[in-house]
Amino acid sequence: MTSTPMAGTPVPPPVTARLAHREDPAPRFTDLLAAEWLTVRSLRSTPWLLALSALAALAVNINAVHSDLPYIDRPHPAVPGFPPYVYDPLFHGLNAIAADLMALATASFGALTVFGAYATGTIRGTFAAVPDRRAVILARVTVVTALTLVLGAVVSTASFFTTNAMLASRHVGLSLHDPGCLRAVLAYALVVPVCALIGMAFGAVLRHPTASLVGVVALLFLLPLLFGGDHYRFLKEIGNCLPLSALARLTHNPNSTAPLGGYPATVTGSWLALAAWALLSTVVTVTVVRRRDV
């Protein structure tokens, strides 16, 4: 038997209306940042990958200068057709090999933060809790960028000051105020988060560990081989826009006797190239994650 409410008795709202009224508010972006930070920390390989890559890069830079110390003071015979040899602390202290190592490690880390979520299925729970995919992936991009930027800054500044302190006894050390030094230190630090963002883009598009890493290696290390040389200007100018090529131009010592080769990139163009890679990678990551099914 169904009871009829007495006159004057308030009728409760429908269940759906009560649930909608009690629904929790949408999470703030700061909440998403905190959640993504916990997610990144939960990846067991993350601390080891980043810490070991930073230590290895720092060790490469220090060892490069330490190995040169016995030979700096020795006389260097003049070579016909070439300028007199002058030791370049910026070239050896911010070593290209160490930069390549950091670029590969952080790009792999960036890819892992994306394809790892799809491989484990945690991305489904994340999007179920927060349907706004763009906010979620932007929070992850922010966390990865901030973490790798700190890592790059630590390696860059530690390498510069440590190696130049070692060279002080040979009177060839540089100061941060010397021409090109501050620019080189900043570029050496900024290329690290740029490569991490490139890795995130590959992870979002390919969603496979091996394919993502192959794509990263091809872009960062194989393409520069195809667009090098000075024979064709348009190929060289394309190569100048690649991330590690732009880094090489920004870390070039203005007082160095080493030539830049034909059709060298400009400093402004190299900064714009790094910014464009960071922006393009972020746009690709956000767009792909928003539009593709999980």
Phi, psi and omega in degrees: 000136182261128180272142179260131181299140177291156179299135179089352178277127181293135179272125180295148180291162179301159182299317181298323179292321178294321178294321179295324180291327182270000184297138180294147178292158179297140182295145176284163181296327177295326176295320178294322177298317179296319180294319180291326176298317177295324179295315180295320179294331183287343176290116189297328183278348187299304182300320181292316181299311183289316182295315182292323178293321178294315179295321180293318179296317178297319179295322178297315180296315181293318180294325180298318180285319180299323179291335181276342187305317181293342188255351185295318185278351181286149178291141180245114182297144180290141178252124181302133179088356180237149178290161179301145182289130176229126181293136183249100181294332182289321180293319183276327182284329174247077192289142178293327179296317178295321178296318178298320179297313179294321180298315180294317182295314183286328175294321176296320178297316178299317178296322180298323181295340180259302184290337177295323179293324178286322182293322181273347181083002180293340181294331179293315178296324179296314181287335175291322179283323181231096183295341181285091185295323182298318179294322181296311184287329175294323176295320179293320177299318180296316181295314180297318180297314181296317182295314181287331176294317177298317180298314179296320179295320179296312181295317184295309182291319179296319179295315183296309185288324180292312182293323180285333172292323176294327183274355182298325180291341178262001177061033177235007180291159182246158173252158179297339181274353178290155183304129175083350186286312180298319177300317181294318180296317180295315181295321180297327178280320187285334180293338181294306176294331177298316178293326176296319178293322176298319177297321177298321179296316177295320178296323180289322183283316188266326178057033180216134185301306184295314181298320180296316181292323176296318178297319179297313180297319180297316182290314187281327190239333182269319180301320177302333178289329180281333184249026176264190180082165183245011185284316181247120185295317185295327176291319179296321181290328173294315179298328178297338182273353179287151190304309184286334174291320176296322177297317180300323179289321183286334179266004180289131180285122180300335180267006182284148176273354180288130181285155177273350181085182180284146178053055182289153176286154175273161178297315180298317179296326179290320175299317180295326179296315178297318179296321180294320178295320179295315181293314181298318180296320179295316180297316179297315181298311182296316183294315182294316181294324180292322192262339182266149179289154177270000000 
